[in-house]
């Protein structure tokens, strides 16, 4: 068992909890700037059919120990992936259905390349391997836009946070996944996107599907924004119902 911070187990430090009952386990992982409450609208339906695991990443404001997050340690997805693996090990979980929103989708991909037996399927919601545009890749942002975003975070965090739900991106681009990482993913993937996500263009889903080694599909939800689990929860559950091994 991994002990962190004030001598707490990782599951306690990360506010991990299991609710519901069933044979299958669905793990819900929130994205940057959020916490596990982002899943509140879909949890009641899921818990009627399966066990649901929720937790908060070290950067979340819901984590009580502020020393848990080390910006140097967590400057790459590897550290987050290691936390995810340790959490699943501590909770004695294997072959889970992992639903990762935004950056958590990429964390799940990295973790699956290290310990594939922990995952049955990866469900990647508004995920992106890189947020900055390149000549042959549309990531969603120009480098100048990211600079402006970082500036707004530094100068007026509360104003930035109030609009974060409609425009989300990691704090720096070094947290990105090389295409070689995607090609190492051997777990089947379902990529979920909305028709108009300013952070993750639809083309990103196609890019990921073509590079992920395992069988993968792209599902488009007819809604704007980066948080379909909040703004289109019924449609979101319909998509999950099509890939999970039970009816919703």
C-alpha positions as a Markdown table, in Angstrom:
| # | Residue | x | y | z |
|---|---|---|---|---|
| 1 | Unk | 0.0 | 0.0 | 0.0 |
| 2 | Unk | 1.3 | 3.4 | -1.0 |
| 3 | Unk | 1.4 | 5.9 | 1.9 |
| 4 | Unk | 1.4 | 9.6 | 1.2 |
| 5 | Unk | 1.3 | 13.0 | 2.9 |
| 6 | Unk | 0.3 | 12.6 | 6.5 |
| 7 | Unk | 0.7 | 8.9 | 6.6 |
| 8 | Unk | -2.6 | 8.3 | 4.7 |
| 9 | Unk | -3.2 | 5.6 | 2.2 |
| 10 | Unk | -3.5 | 6.8 | -1.4 |
| 11 | Unk | -7.2 | 6.0 | -1.5 |
| 12 | Unk | -7.9 | 8.1 | 1.5 |
| 13 | Unk | -5.7 | 11.0 | 0.4 |
| 14 | Unk | -7.5 | 11.0 | -3.0 |
| 15 | Unk | -11.0 | 10.7 | -1.5 |
| 16 | Unk | -11.6 | 7.4 | -3.3 |
| 17 | Unk | -15.0 | 5.8 | -2.7 |
| 18 | Unk | -16.9 | 2.9 | -4.1 |
| 19 | Unk | -20.7 | 3.0 | -4.5 |
| 20 | Unk | -23.2 | 0.7 | -6.1 |
| 21 | Unk | -23.0 | -3.1 | -6.6 |
| 22 | Unk | -22.5 | -5.5 | -9.4 |
| 23 | Unk | -20.0 | -7.7 | -11.2 |
| 24 | Unk | -18.4 | -5.0 | -13.3 |
| 25 | Unk | -16.5 | -1.9 | -12.0 |
| 26 | Unk | -16.5 | 1.5 | -13.7 |
| 27 | Unk | -13.9 | 4.0 | -12.6 |
| 28 | Unk | -14.7 | 7.6 | -13.2 |
| 29 | Unk | -11.7 | 10.0 | -13.4 |
| 30 | Unk | -12.2 | 13.8 | -13.7 |
| 31 | Unk | -10.1 | 16.3 | -15.6 |
| 32 | Unk | -8.0 | 19.3 | -14.8 |
| 33 | Unk | -9.6 | 21.9 | -12.6 |
| 34 | Unk | -12.4 | 19.7 | -11.5 |
| 35 | Unk | -13.3 | 17.0 | -8.9 |
| 36 | Unk | -15.4 | 13.9 | -8.7 |
| 37 | Unk | -18.6 | 15.9 | -8.5 |
| 38 | Unk | -18.4 | 16.4 | -12.3 |
| 39 | Unk | -19.9 | 12.9 | -12.5 |
| 40 | Unk | -22.9 | 13.5 | -10.2 |
| 41 | Unk | -25.5 | 13.5 | -12.9 |
| 42 | Unk | -24.6 | 10.0 | -14.2 |
| 43 | Unk | -23.6 | 8.2 | -11.0 |
| 44 | Unk | -27.2 | 7.3 | -9.9 |
| 45 | Unk | -27.9 | 5.4 | -13.1 |
| 46 | Unk | -24.5 | 3.6 | -13.1 |
| 47 | Unk | -24.7 | 2.5 | -9.5 |
| 48 | Unk | -27.9 | 0.6 | -10.3 |
| 49 | Unk | -26.0 | -1.7 | -12.6 |
| 50 | Unk | -22.4 | -1.8 | -11.3 |
| 51 | Unk | -19.8 | -0.7 | -8.8 |
| 52 | Unk | -18.6 | 2.8 | -9.4 |
| 53 | Unk | -15.2 | 4.1 | -8.2 |
| 54 | Unk | -14.8 | 7.9 | -7.8 |
| 55 | Unk | -11.7 | 9.8 | -6.7 |
| 56 | Unk | -10.0 | 13.2 | -6.8 |
| 57 | Unk | -6.6 | 13.8 | -8.4 |
| 58 | Unk | -3.8 | 15.4 | -6.3 |
| 59 | Unk | -4.4 | 18.8 | -7.9 |
| 60 | Unk | -8.1 | 18.9 | -7.0 |
| 61 | Unk | -9.3 | 21.5 | -4.6 |
| 62 | Unk | -11.3 | 18.7 | -2.8 |
| 63 | Unk | -8.1 | 17.0 | -1.7 |
| 64 | Unk | -7.5 | 18.1 | 1.9 |
| 65 | Unk | -3.7 | 17.8 | 2.0 |
| 66 | Unk | -2.3 | 20.6 | -0.2 |
| 67 | Unk | 1.2 | 19.0 | 0.0 |
| 68 | Unk | 0.0 | 16.0 | -2.0 |
| 69 | Unk | 0.4 | 17.9 | -5.3 |
| 70 | Unk | 4.0 | 18.4 | -6.4 |
| 71 | Unk | 4.1 | 20.5 | -9.6 |
| 72 | Unk | 7.5 | 19.0 | -10.6 |
| 73 | Unk | 6.5 | 15.4 | -10.0 |
| 74 | Unk | 3.2 | 15.9 | -11.8 |
| 75 | Unk | 4.7 | 17.7 | -14.9 |
| 76 | Unk | 4.1 | 14.5 | -17.0 |
| 77 | Unk | 1.2 | 12.1 | -17.3 |
| 78 | Unk | 3.5 | 9.3 | -16.0 |
| 79 | Unk | 3.1 | 10.4 | -12.4 |
| 80 | Unk | -0.7 | 10.6 | -12.6 |
| 81 | Unk | -0.7 | 7.2 | -14.3 |
| 82 | Unk | 1.4 | 5.7 | -11.5 |
| 83 | Unk | -1.1 | 7.1 | -9.0 |
| 84 | Unk | -3.9 | 5.5 | -10.9 |
| 85 | Unk | -2.2 | 2.2 | -11.0 |
| 86 | Unk | -1.4 | 2.3 | -7.2 |
| 87 | Unk | -5.0 | 3.3 | -6.5 |
| 88 | Unk | -6.4 | 0.3 | -8.4 |
| 89 | Unk | -3.9 | -2.0 | -6.8 |
| 90 | Unk | -4.7 | -0.7 | -3.3 |
| 91 | Unk | -8.4 | -1.2 | -4.0 |
| 92 | Unk | -7.7 | -4.7 | -5.5 |
| 93 | Unk | -9.3 | -3.8 | -8.8 |
| 94 | Unk | -8.6 | -5.4 | -12.2 |
| 95 | Unk | -10.2 | -5.3 | -15.6 |
| 96 | Unk | -12.1 | -2.1 | -14.9 |
| 97 | Unk | -14.0 | 0.0 | -17.3 |
| 98 | Unk | -12.1 | 3.3 | -17.1 |
| 99 | Unk | -13.9 | 6.5 | -18.0 |
| 100 | Unk | -11.4 | 9.4 | -18.2 |
| 101 | Unk | -12.5 | 12.9 | -18.9 |
| 102 | Unk | -10.1 | 15.4 | -20.6 |
| 103 | Unk | -6.6 | 14.8 | -19.4 |
| 104 | Unk | -7.7 | 11.7 | -17.5 |
| 105 | Unk | -8.3 | 10.0 | -20.8 |
| 106 | Unk | -4.6 | 10.3 | -21.6 |
| 107 | Unk | -3.7 | 9.2 | -18.1 |
| 108 | Unk | -5.7 | 6.1 | -18.6 |
| 109 | Unk | -3.9 | 5.4 | -21.9 |
| 110 | Unk | -0.5 | 5.8 | -20.3 |
| 111 | Unk | -1.5 | 3.6 | -17.3 |
| 112 | Unk | -2.9 | 0.9 | -19.7 |
| 113 | Unk | 0.5 | 0.6 | -21.4 |
| 114 | Unk | 2.2 | -0.1 | -18.1 |
| 115 | Unk | -0.4 | -2.4 | -16.6 |
| 116 | Unk | -2.9 | -3.6 | -19.3 |
| 117 | Unk | -4.5 | -6.2 | -17.0 |
| 118 | Unk | -6.0 | -3.5 | -14.9 |
| 119 | Unk | -8.3 | -2.4 | -17.7 |
| 120 | Unk | -11.1 | -3.9 | -19.7 |
| 121 | Unk | -11.9 | -0.9 | -21.8 |
| 122 | Unk | -10.9 | 2.8 | -21.9 |
| 123 | Unk | -13.6 | 5.3 | -22.5 |
| 124 | Unk | -12.0 | 8.6 | -23.4 |
| 125 | Unk | -14.2 | 11.7 | -23.0 |
| 126 | Unk | -13.0 | 14.9 | -24.6 |
| 127 | Unk | -9.4 | 13.6 | -24.4 |
| 128 | Unk | -6.5 | 15.0 | -26.4 |
| 129 | Unk | -2.9 | 13.9 | -26.7 |
| 130 | Unk | -1.8 | 17.5 | -27.3 |
| 131 | Unk | -3.6 | 20.8 | -27.1 |
| 132 | Unk | -1.4 | 23.0 | -29.3 |
| 133 | Unk | -1.7 | 23.0 | -33.0 |
| 134 | Unk | 1.1 | 21.7 | -35.2 |
| 135 | Unk | 1.5 | 21.9 | -39.0 |
| 136 | Unk | -0.1 | 18.5 | -39.4 |
| 137 | Unk | -2.2 | 18.4 | -36.3 |
| 138 | Unk | -5.2 | 20.5 | -35.0 |
| 139 | Unk | -4.9 | 20.4 | -31.3 |
| 140 | Unk | -7.3 | 23.3 | -30.6 |
| 141 | Unk | -5.0 | 26.1 | -29.6 |
| 142 | Unk | -2.2 | 28.2 | -30.9 |
| 143 | Unk | 0.7 | 28.7 | -28.6 |
| 144 | Unk | -0.2 | 32.4 | -28.2 |
| 145 | Unk | -3.7 | 31.4 | -27.0 |
| 146 | Unk | -2.1 | 29.1 | -24.3 |
| 147 | Unk | 0.2 | 32.0 | -23.2 |
| 148 | Unk | -2.9 | 34.2 | -22.8 |
| 149 | Unk | -4.7 | 31.5 | -20.9 |
| 150 | Unk | -1.7 | 31.1 | -18.5 |
| 151 | Unk | -1.6 | 34.9 | -18.1 |
| 152 | Unk | -5.3 | 35.0 | -17.1 |
| 153 | Unk | -4.8 | 32.2 | -14.6 |
| 154 | Unk | -2.0 | 34.1 | -13.0 |
| 155 | Unk | -3.6 | 37.5 | -12.9 |
| 156 | Unk | -7.2 | 36.6 | -12.0 |
| 157 | Unk | -7.6 | 33.0 | -11.1 |
| 158 | Unk | -11.2 | 33.3 | -9.9 |
| 159 | Unk | -12.4 | 34.9 | -13.1 |
| 160 | Unk | -10.6 | 32.2 | -15.1 |
| 161 | Unk | -12.1 | 29.4 | -12.9 |
| 162 | Unk | -15.6 | 30.8 | -13.4 |
| 163 | Unk | -15.4 | 30.2 | -17.2 |
| 164 | Unk | -13.3 | 27.0 | -17.0 |
| 165 | Unk | -16.2 | 24.6 | -17.6 |
| 166 | Unk | -16.5 | 25.8 | -21.2 |
| 167 | Unk | -12.8 | 26.1 | -22.0 |
| 168 | Unk | -10.5 | 23.6 | -20.4 |
| 169 | Unk | -6.8 | 22.8 | -21.1 |
| 170 | Unk | -3.9 | 21.6 | -19.1 |
| 171 | Unk | -1.6 | 24.2 | -17.5 |
| 172 | Unk | 1.3 | 23.5 | -19.9 |
| 173 | Unk | 1.8 | 21.6 | -23.1 |
| 174 | Unk | 4.7 | 19.4 | -21.8 |
| 175 | Unk | 1.9 | 17.3 | -20.4 |
| 176 | Unk | 1.2 | 15.7 | -23.8 |
| 177 | Unk | 1.2 | 12.2 | -25.1 |
| 178 | Unk | 3.5 | 11.2 | -27.9 |
| 179 | Unk | 1.9 | 9.3 | -30.8 |
| 180 | Unk | 4.1 | 6.3 | -29.9 |
| 181 | Unk | 2.3 | 6.1 | -26.6 |
| 182 | Unk | -1.1 | 5.8 | -28.4 |
| 183 | Unk | 0.4 | 3.1 | -30.6 |
| 184 | Unk | 1.2 | 1.1 | -27.5 |
| 185 | Unk | -2.4 | 1.1 | -26.2 |
| 186 | Unk | -3.7 | -2.5 | -26.6 |
| 187 | Unk | -6.9 | -2.0 | -24.6 |
| 188 | Unk | -10.1 | -1.4 | -26.7 |
| 189 | Unk | -11.1 | 2.3 | -26.6 |
| 190 | Unk | -14.3 | 4.3 | -27.0 |
| 191 | Unk | -13.6 | 8.0 | -27.8 |
| 192 | Unk | -16.4 | 10.3 | -26.9 |
| 193 | Unk | -16.5 | 13.9 | -28.3 |
| 194 | Unk | -19.1 | 16.6 | -28.7 |
| 195 | Unk | -19.8 | 18.3 | -32.0 |
| 196 | Unk | -18.3 | 21.6 | -30.8 |
| 197 | Unk | -15.6 | 21.4 | -28.2 |
| 198 | Unk | -13.2 | 24.4 | -28.3 |
| 199 | Unk | -10.6 | 22.5 | -26.3 |
| 200 | Unk | -10.7 | 19.3 | -28.4 |
| 201 | Unk | -11.7 | 19.5 | -32.1 |
| 202 | Unk | -13.5 | 16.6 | -33.7 |
| 203 | Unk | -10.4 | 15.9 | -35.7 |
| 204 | Unk | -8.5 | 14.9 | -32.5 |
| 205 | Unk | -10.8 | 11.9 | -32.1 |
| 206 | Unk | -10.0 | 10.6 | -35.6 |
| 207 | Unk | -6.3 | 11.2 | -35.0 |
| 208 | Unk | -6.4 | 9.1 | -31.8 |
| 209 | Unk | -8.5 | 6.3 | -33.4 |
| 210 | Unk | -6.0 | 5.9 | -36.2 |
| 211 | Unk | -3.0 | 5.7 | -33.9 |
| 212 | Unk | -4.3 | 3.6 | -31.0 |
| 213 | Unk | -3.2 | 0.1 | -31.7 |
| 214 | Unk | -6.3 | -1.6 | -30.1 |
| 215 | Unk | -9.7 | -1.5 | -31.7 |
| 216 | Unk | -11.3 | 1.9 | -31.1 |
| 217 | Unk | -14.4 | 3.8 | -32.1 |
| 218 | Unk | -15.4 | 7.5 | -32.0 |
| 219 | Unk | -18.8 | 8.5 | -30.7 |
| 220 | Unk | -20.1 | 12.0 | -31.2 |
| 221 | Unk | -22.7 | 13.6 | -28.9 |
| 222 | Unk | -24.8 | 16.3 | -30.4 |
| 223 | Unk | -24.1 | 19.0 | -27.9 |
| 224 | Unk | -21.6 | 21.9 | -27.5 |
| 225 | Unk | -18.9 | 22.1 | -24.9 |
| 226 | Unk | -16.3 | 20.0 | -23.1 |
| 227 | Unk | -18.5 | 18.4 | -20.4 |
| 228 | Unk | -21.1 | 16.1 | -22.0 |
| 229 | Unk | -21.5 | 14.2 | -18.7 |
| 230 | Unk | -23.0 | 17.5 | -17.4 |
| 231 | Unk | -24.7 | 19.1 | -20.3 |
| 232 | Unk | -26.0 | 16.0 | -22.1 |
| 233 | Unk | -26.1 | 13.4 | -19.4 |
| 234 | Unk | -28.9 | 11.4 | -21.0 |
| 235 | Unk | -27.1 | 11.1 | -24.3 |
| 236 | Unk | -23.8 | 10.4 | -22.5 |
| 237 | Unk | -25.4 | 7.5 | -20.7 |
| 238 | Unk | -26.8 | 6.2 | -23.9 |
| 239 | Unk | -23.3 | 6.1 | -25.4 |
| 240 | Unk | -22.0 | 4.3 | -22.2 |
| 241 | Unk | -24.8 | 1.9 | -22.5 |
| 242 | Unk | -23.6 | 0.9 | -25.9 |
| 243 | Unk | -20.1 | 0.0 | -24.7 |
| 244 | Unk | -20.6 | -1.3 | -21.2 |
| 245 | Unk | -21.7 | -4.9 | -20.7 |
| 246 | Unk | -25.0 | -4.0 | -19.1 |
| 247 | Unk | -28.1 | -1.9 | -19.9 |
| 248 | Unk | -28.4 | 1.6 | -18.6 |
